[in-house]
Amino acid sequence: MKIVSLLICSFILVQSCRNSAFSQTPLDAINNQFVNDAALANASIGILAIDLKSGEKLIDHQAQISLPSASTAKLFATAGALELLGENYKPVTRIYIGSKLDKVGTVDGDLWIRGGGDVSLGSKYFNADGTELDFLKRWADTLYQLGVRRISGSVIADASEFGYRGAPDGWTWNDMGNYYGAGPSGLPFYDNMLKYYFKINSTAGSAPELLKTFPTVENLNFKNYILASSAKGDNSYIYGAPYSLDRFGTGFLQMNSTIVVKGSIPDPELQFAIEFKKALIDRGIQVTEGAKGARNMNLSAAWKRYSSGPMLIYSNAGESVGALANWTNLKSVNLFAEQLVCLVGYAKNGDGSTENGIKQLDKFFATKFSTEGLYLKDGSGLSRSNAISPSHFCNLLKFIHKSHTFKTFKATLPIAGETGTLSDVCKGQAGHGRVRAKSGTMSRIKSYAGYVDTKSGKEIAFAVIVNNYNCSSGTLLTKIETVLNGLAVL
């Protein structure tokens, strides 16, 4: 009897194994191959793919694990801004004068520039090369046309309503001095970028000559440790903290060339005042005193200051949230993502700090889906303190799919094989043109999250996050493409 029972159990076990093997779908096989890849043996992996119509989970591997995801975090910043502000919201910069104009056009007092967080000012994404600072000329001309001929005080740039944190929590030393590590501000301009123009000679190991910077930063203390090299292009980095005039250049630049290295402006607020003062003088408006930033002044709260003091003389509306969100996701613009978060907070209660913006996003998303285990510290994903799970991403994508903002939001996402940061992803493969997603890449981090319009007409929300992989970023992309292509052919 025991032998018969044993035979029956063995038969059932064999049949179960056979049925399991035969029931495995091609997508299951792709997923199993991916998560068991030798190059990912030490990695943290989270994957989730959901049929948006049926709710069926097509892939689910550690979907609840919260991980740093790099730039895919921008999906929360852009979706939140579109939901809470609307695609047509435009930040406004205002100019005030300390008194009414007298008969000869003199302002008895200071000129104030009240920052509203408009990151489109002088941005390369909205202005042709070489014309980025022309907006300052237009503003100066407008003031001249309004009769302003002399300012007896200073030009004061005021970014105080957005705080002076400089950079969000979790940003690292090796990022902040570079252009992609430029922090948010109440008065961002020129993408908060500082260009270093280098001339490199033909001697390997020699120091390139710094010809100039643009804009010119007064009292900039640049230490040049960059070396000439036979390696092609720009392999240099700029180090420096917010508001510090100390900057350090390291790495290598190609011999026999002239190269522009892009870093971050130390103090956007003060630099804005300096540049606008120049524009006013060039237009023929005298400025008796200097250019100042409000950060170093002992001032009352902004709402008190402007409600009873200076007189509003000019307002300028910037580009819309919809336009900013488009560039944020298409080209993965860190500064735009950060400014969108700040605008959310500013529009809510007048506090444009990153902390308040994140607080408002957290409160909003918590009313739409489970945010347990979701930790947002910035808008761009540059902070390694962010922790987001594939479930969080797919919940966000499901929510937006049903929202009135879906069409606008989806249009911001790069198309695989065609546009933006996905132009080389799945190119010529099954996912080409069918995947619309945000990518994320940092040291030892790679992620993708977005939508797939499958061959059979299904709509899928997906997220893939991998941390600490044992291969090159390019090799990992090839492995992830297999998963994306597998979804696309469904």
C-alpha positions in Angstrom: 0.0 0.0 0.0 2.9 2.3 0.8 4.5 1.6 -2.5 1.2 2.4 -4.4 0.8 5.6 -2.5 4.4 6.6 -3.3 3.9 5.8 -7.0 0.8 7.9 -7.0 2.5 10.9 -5.3 5.5 10.6 -7.7 3.1 10.6 -10.7 1.3 13.7 -9.4 4.6 15.5 -8.8 5.9 14.7 -12.3 2.6 15.8 -13.9 2.7 19.0 -11.9 6.2 19.7 -13.1 5.2 19.0 -16.7 2.1 21.2 -16.4 4.2 24.0 -14.9 6.8 23.8 -17.6 4.1 23.8 -20.3 2.1 26.6 -18.7 5.1 29.0 -18.7 4.5 31.8 -21.2 7.2 33.3 -23.4 7.0 36.4 -21.2 7.6 34.3 -18.1 10.6 32.7 -19.7 12.0 36.2 -20.6 11.5 37.4 -17.0 13.0 34.3 -15.5 16.0 34.6 -17.7 16.4 38.3 -16.8 16.2 38.0 -13.0 18.4 34.9 -13.0 21.1 36.5 -15.2 24.6 36.0 -13.8 25.4 39.7 -14.2 22.5 40.5 -11.8 23.4 37.9 -9.2 24.2 40.7 -6.7 21.6 43.1 -7.9 18.4 44.4 -6.4 15.7 44.0 -9.0 12.1 45.1 -9.1 9.8 44.5 -12.1 6.0 45.0 -12.6 3.9 45.1 -15.8 0.1 45.5 -15.7 -2.6 45.2 -18.3 -4.3 48.6 -17.8 -7.7 47.2 -19.0 -7.9 43.9 -17.1 -5.6 44.7 -14.2 -3.7 41.5 -14.8 -0.1 41.4 -13.6 1.9 40.2 -16.6 5.2 40.4 -14.7 5.7 40.7 -11.0 9.1 40.3 -9.5 9.7 42.0 -6.2 7.4 44.8 -7.2 7.1 46.1 -3.7 10.8 46.7 -3.1 11.6 50.4 -2.8 14.9 51.4 -4.6 16.7 54.5 -5.8 15.5 54.8 -9.4 17.4 57.8 -10.8 15.6 59.9 -13.4 12.4 57.9 -13.6 11.5 59.8 -10.4 10.7 62.7 -12.8 7.4 61.0 -13.5 6.2 62.0 -10.1 7.3 65.6 -10.5 5.8 66.0 -14.0 2.6 64.1 -13.2 2.1 66.0 -10.0 2.7 69.4 -11.6 0.2 68.6 -14.4 -2.4 67.5 -11.9 -2.0 70.2 -9.3 -1.0 73.2 -11.4 -2.5 72.3 -14.8 -0.6 72.4 -18.1 -1.3 76.0 -18.7 0.0 77.4 -15.5 2.8 79.9 -16.0 5.3 81.1 -13.4 5.5 84.9 -13.1 8.5 87.2 -12.5 7.7 90.6 -11.2 9.7 93.9 -11.1 9.1 96.5 -8.4 10.5 100.0 -7.9 11.0 101.7 -4.6 9.1 104.9 -5.5 7.0 106.5 -8.2 9.1 108.0 -11.0 9.8 111.7 -10.7 9.7 114.1 -13.6 13.1 113.0 -15.0 12.5 109.3 -14.6 14.3 108.7 -11.4 13.4 105.9 -9.0 14.1 107.1 -5.4 15.2 103.7 -4.0 15.9 100.2 -5.2 14.7 98.1 -8.1 13.5 94.7 -7.0 13.2 91.5 -9.1 10.8 89.1 -7.4 11.4 85.6 -8.4 8.5 83.3 -9.2 10.6 80.2 -10.1 10.4 80.7 -13.9 13.1 78.3 -15.2 12.4 79.1 -18.8 14.2 82.5 -18.5 17.2 82.3 -20.7 17.0 78.5 -21.0 18.5 76.8 -24.1 15.3 74.8 -24.4 13.3 78.0 -25.3 16.0 80.3 -26.8 18.3 80.0 -29.7 22.0 79.7 -29.0 23.5 83.2 -28.3 20.2 84.8 -27.5 19.6 83.3 -24.1 20.0 86.5 -22.1 18.1 88.7 -24.6 15.1 88.6 -22.3 17.1 90.9 -19.9 17.5 93.4 -22.8 13.8 93.3 -23.5 13.0 93.9 -19.9 15.4 96.8 -19.7 13.8 98.3 -22.9 10.4 97.9 -21.4 11.4 99.8 -18.3 13.0 102.5 -20.5 9.7 102.8 -22.5 7.9 103.2 -19.2 10.1 106.2 -18.4 12.7 104.8 -16.1 16.0 106.6 -16.5 17.8 106.3 -13.2 17.7 104.1 -10.2 19.1 105.8 -7.1 19.6 102.6 -5.2 20.5 99.0 -6.0 19.2 96.3 -8.3 18.1 93.6 -5.9 17.2 90.0 -7.0 14.9 88.3 -4.6 14.5 84.5 -4.7 13.6 84.2 -1.0 10.2 82.7 -1.5 11.8 79.6 -2.8 14.3 79.3 0.0 18.1 79.0 -0.1 18.7 75.3 0.4 20.9 75.3 -2.7 20.3 71.6 -3.5 17.8 69.0 -2.4 18.8 66.4 0.3 20.8 63.5 -1.0 22.7 65.3 -3.8 26.3 64.4 -3.9 29.5 66.4 -4.1 30.4 65.1 -7.5 27.1 66.3 -9.0 26.5 69.8 -7.6 29.2 71.7 -9.4 28.2 70.3 -12.9 25.5 71.7 -15.1 23.2 68.7 -14.4 23.6 69.3 -10.7 22.4 72.9 -10.8 19.9 73.4 -7.9 16.5 75.1 -8.0 16.0 78.8 -7.3 13.4 81.4 -7.1 15.3 83.2 -9.9 16.7 80.5 -12.2 18.1 81.7 -15.5 20.3 80.4 -18.3 19.6 76.9 -16.9 21.6 78.0 -13.9 24.6 77.1 -16.0 28.2 78.5 -16.0 30.2 77.8 -19.1 34.0 77.4 -18.9 35.9 78.0 -22.1 39.1 76.0 -22.3 41.9 76.1 -24.9 43.9 72.8 -24.8 47.4 72.5 -26.3 49.2 69.5 -27.8 51.1 68.4 -24.7 49.5 65.5 -22.9 49.4 66.1 -19.2 49.5 69.8 -19.4 46.9 72.1 -17.9 44.3 73.6 -20.4 44.1 77.4 -20.4 40.8 78.8 -19.1 40.0 81.6 -21.5 36.8 82.9 -19.9 33.5 81.9 -18.2 30.0 82.9 -19.3 28.4 84.5 -17.5 31.3 86.2 -15.7 31.1 85.4 -12.0 32.8 88.0 -9.8 35.5 86.6 -7.5 35.2 83.1 -8.8 38.1 81.0 -7.4 38.6 78.3 -10.0 41.3 75.7 -9.3 42.2 73.9 -12.5 43.3 70.3 -12.1 42.1 69.3 -15.6 44.8 67.7 -17.9 45.1 67.5 -21.6 44.7 64.0 -23.0 44.6 62.0 -26.2 41.1 60.8 -25.3 38.5 62.4 -27.4 36.1 65.1 -26.1 35.2 66.3 -22.7 36.0 63.9 -19.8 36.1 66.6 -17.1 34.1 67.4 -14.0 33.5 70.6 -12.0 33.2 70.4 -8.2 31.7 73.1 -6.0 28.9 73.6 -3.5 25.9 76.0 -3.9 26.8 79.6 -3.1 30.5 78.8 -2.9 32.8 80.7 -5.2 35.4 77.9 -4.9 35.3 75.7 -8.0 37.5 72.8 -8.9 38.0 71.2 -12.3 39.3 67.6 -12.7 39.5 65.0 -15.4 40.7 65.3 -19.0 40.1 67.4 -22.1 41.1 66.5 -25.7 44.4 67.9 -26.9 44.5 70.5 -29.7 41.0 71.7 -29.2 38.8 74.4 -27.7 36.1 72.9 -25.4 33.3 74.4 -23.4 32.7 72.6 -20.1 29.4 73.2 -18.4 29.0 73.7 -14.7 26.5 75.2 -12.3 26.2 78.9 -11.3 27.2 79.3 -7.7 24.5 81.9 -6.8 21.7 82.3 -9.4 20.0 85.0 -7.5 23.0 87.3 -7.2 24.1 86.6 -10.8 20.6 87.5 -12.0 20.9 90.9 -10.3 24.4 91.4 -11.8 23.3 90.6 -15.3 20.1 92.7 -15.2 22.1 95.7 -13.9 24.4 95.3 -17.0 21.3 95.2 -19.2 19.8 98.4 -17.6 23.1 100.3 -18.0 23.5 99.2 -21.6 19.9 100.5 -22.3 20.8 103.9 -20.8 19.3 103.5 -17.4 21.7 104.7 -14.6 22.1 102.5 -11.5 23.7 104.4 -8.7 24.5 101.5 -6.4 25.4 97.8 -7.0 23.7 94.5 -7.6 22.5 92.5 -4.6 20.9 89.2 -3.8 18.3 89.1 -1.1 19.9 86.1 0.5 22.5 88.3 2.2 20.0 90.9 3.4 17.9 91.0 6.6 14.5 91.2 5.1 10.9 90.8 6.2 8.6 88.2 4.8 8.1 88.7 1.0 4.3 89.1 1.3 4.8 91.9 3.8 7.6 93.5 1.8 5.6 93.7 -1.5 2.2 94.4 -0.1 3.1 97.7 1.5 6.5 98.7 0.0 7.8 98.8 -3.6 5.5 99.5 -6.5 4.9 96.8 -9.2 6.0 98.1 -12.6 6.3 95.0 -14.8 5.3 91.3 -14.8 6.6 88.6 -17.1 4.9 85.2 -17.5 7.1 82.3 -18.4 6.6 79.1 -20.3 3.8 76.8 -19.3 4.0 73.8 -17.0 3.0 71.6 -20.0 6.0 72.9 -22.0 8.3 72.4 -19.0 7.0 68.9 -18.3 7.6 68.0 -22.0 11.3 68.9 -21.9 11.7 67.4 -18.4 10.8 63.9 -19.5 11.9 64.1 -23.1 15.5 65.2 -22.4 15.6 64.4 -18.6 16.3 68.0 -17.5 17.0 67.8 -13.8 16.6 71.5 -13.1 13.2 71.6 -14.8 12.0 68.7 -12.6 13.2 70.5 -9.5 11.5 73.7 -10.4 8.2 72.0 -11.1 8.3 70.5 -7.6 9.0 74.0 -6.2 6.2 75.5 -8.2 3.8 73.0 -6.8 4.6 74.2 -3.3 4.7 77.9 -4.2 1.3 77.8 -5.8 -0.2 76.0 -2.8 0.9 78.3 0.0 3.7 80.6 -1.1 6.5 78.4 0.0 8.6 77.4 -3.1 11.1 75.2 -1.3 11.8 71.7 -2.4 10.7 70.4 1.0 7.3 72.0 0.7 6.8 70.9 -2.9 7.6 67.3 -2.0 5.2 67.6 0.9 2.4 68.7 -1.4 3.1 65.9 -3.9 3.2 63.3 -1.1 -0.2 64.5 0.3 -1.8 64.5 -3.2 -0.6 61.1 -4.3 -1.5 59.5 -1.0 -5.2 60.3 -1.8 -4.9 58.5 -5.2 -3.0 55.2 -4.4 -1.0 53.5 -1.7 2.3 55.4 -1.1 3.5 53.3 1.8 7.3 52.8 1.2 7.5 55.8 -1.2 10.3 58.2 -0.3 10.7 61.3 -2.5 13.5 63.7 -1.7 13.7 65.6 -5.0 12.0 65.9 -8.3 14.8 64.9 -10.7 15.9 61.6 -9.2 19.5 62.8 -8.6 19.1 62.2 -4.9 20.2 58.7 -3.8 17.8 59.1 -0.8 14.8 58.5 -3.1 13.2 55.1 -2.8 10.5 54.1 -5.2 9.1 50.6 -6.0 7.8 49.3 -9.4 4.3 49.2 -7.7 4.5 52.9 -6.9 5.4 53.7 -10.5 2.6 51.5 -11.9 0.1 52.9 -9.5 1.1 56.4 -10.7 0.8 55.3 -14.3 -2.6 53.7 -13.7 -3.9 56.8 -12.0 -2.7 59.1 -14.7 -4.1 56.8 -17.4 -7.6 57.6 -16.0 -6.9 61.3 -15.5 -7.8 64.2 -17.8 -4.0 64.9 -17.9 -3.2 61.6 -19.5 -2.9 62.8 -23.1 -0.5 65.6 -22.1 1.5 63.4 -19.8 1.9 60.6 -22.2 3.1 63.0 -24.9 6.0 64.1 -22.7 7.4 60.6 -22.6 10.2 59.7 -25.1 9.3 57.1 -27.8 11.6 54.0 -28.0 13.8 54.0 -31.0 12.7 57.6 -32.0 12.8 60.5 -29.5 14.6 61.9 -26.5 16.5 59.7 -24.1 14.9 56.6 -25.6 16.0 57.2 -29.2 18.5 54.3 -29.1 16.4 52.0 -27.0 14.7 49.0 -28.8 15.7 50.7 -32.1 14.7 48.4 -34.9 13.2 45.9 -32.5 9.7 44.9 -31.4 9.5 47.7 -28.8 10.4 50.4 -31.4 7.6 53.0 -31.4 5.5 50.9 -29.0 7.3 51.9 -25.7 6.8 55.4 -24.3 8.8 55.7 -21.0 11.1 57.6 -18.8 14.6 56.2 -18.3 16.9 56.6 -15.3 20.6 56.0 -15.1 23.1 56.7 -12.4 26.2 54.9 -11.1 25.0 51.3 -10.5 21.3 52.3 -11.1 19.2 51.7 -14.2 15.4 52.0 -14.6 12.6 52.4 -17.0 8.9 53.2 -16.4 6.1 54.0 -18.7 3.6 52.6 -21.1 3.7 49.9 -23.8 1.1 49.8 -26.7 1.3 46.2 -27.7 1.0 44.6 -31.1 -2.5 43.2 -30.2 -3.7 46.6 -29.0 -3.2 46.2 -25.2 -2.1 49.1 -23.0 0.5 48.1 -20.4 2.0 50.1 -17.5 5.4 48.9 -16.5 8.4 49.6 -14.4 11.9 48.0 -14.2 14.4 49.0 -11.6 17.9 47.5 -11.2 20.5 48.5 -8.6 24.1 47.2 -8.2 24.5 45.2 -11.4 27.7 43.5 -12.4 28.0 44.6 -16.0 28.2 47.7 -18.1 25.2 50.1 -18.4 25.0 49.2 -22.1 25.0 45.5 -21.4 22.2 45.9 -18.9 20.1 48.0 -21.4 20.3 45.1 -23.9 19.0 42.8 -21.2 16.1 45.2 -20.3 15.3 45.6 -24.0 14.5 41.9 -24.1 11.8 42.5 -21.4 10.4 45.5 -23.2 10.3 43.7 -26.6 8.5 40.8 -24.9 5.8 43.1 -23.7 5.5 44.8 -27.0 4.7 41.6 -28.9 1.8 40.7 -26.7 
